[in-house]
């Protein structure tokens, strides 16, 4: 019994120690749990504070923050977008000098070409390399996907242009009508722009742009102004004169002769002979006697011959039947061949010529008046058989 009681007392003592140890352990675990919970709460509070600071910073930065980071931030999130190439309604869109993806996207969205500017910007920044946009007017559709819009604005073949063609020898007033028809620039705007003659760098003797509006095919983007179009044509004329070796101080004389040759010659080789005839006449003081100059002064271009009354009218400053020497100004806008002929006439002693067949352009050149009369008779016979040219 005594031994049994001792064992029981010893077992009880062990149990009491185990309970105390377990209690201490539980207390310690509780304290660690409370410490971890407090750490988590402090971390959450710390993160909240950081977020609040960032939000406040962005609000304070305002538009600056969005301008700097907006495009890239927008690209991280899906933006509302249309799908496909558009709804079939054709429109045009103009990329301006200095445009960015953001400014383009904003105007595209305003025009309902894309659904949102964010979608367009996100598409731009997603491409590697990022596309560049050339200024100009492009064909688009309403309600295009951002991808389709970017494709359309980076397709050089999609650039829209207005165009017109000026034939050699066209009068300035008729060129204005051609430009108006091709580009839609009002005639009044063209006339007003042309009136500022000094701004185009013409010879001092020039009082109009006549002679310096080079005949060629031109293309211009929509909304090009009248001054830009005319300046381009004048510059193209200067290029042709420079290529022909004409010094700036010689431009006035050359362009007047070239304008005359352009109106009088038919076949290419005859340009150089016609030029020689006029130079020969000037050399001996013989009047040029060109019907084309009379027509220009009268302002009529719808008939071949001149009347006796027109040929004796001294009030017409362009009447080379009564006014000796070179014409007072250009009577057309000549092309490269006429300019070259004015600079490089062929050798010859002809004083007369007549284009006897107006359909083929065949021309007879003569050195004597008797030879010329025979050529005139041949021309008159042809005219009698072709009354539609009267």
Secondary structure, DSSP 8 states (H G I E B T S, - for coil): -HHHHHHHHHHHHHHHHHHHHHHHHHHHHHHHHHHHHHHHHHHHHHHHHHHHHHHHHHHHHTHHHHHHHHHHHHHTS------SS-SS-EEEEEE-TT--HHHHHHHHHHTTSSS-HHHHHHHHHHSSS-----SEEEEEESS--HHHHHHHHT-GGGEE-EEEE--TT--HHHHHHHHHHHH---HHHHHHHHH-GGGGT--TT-SSSTT-S--SEEEE-TT--HHHHHHHHHHHHHHHHHHTT--GGGHHHHHHHHHHHHHH--SHHHHHHHHHHHHHHHHHT-----HHHHHHHHT--S-SS--HHHHT-TT-TT-TTTS-SS-SS--S---HHHHHHHHS-------EEEEEETTTTEEEEESSHHHHHHHHHHHHHHHHH-GGG-
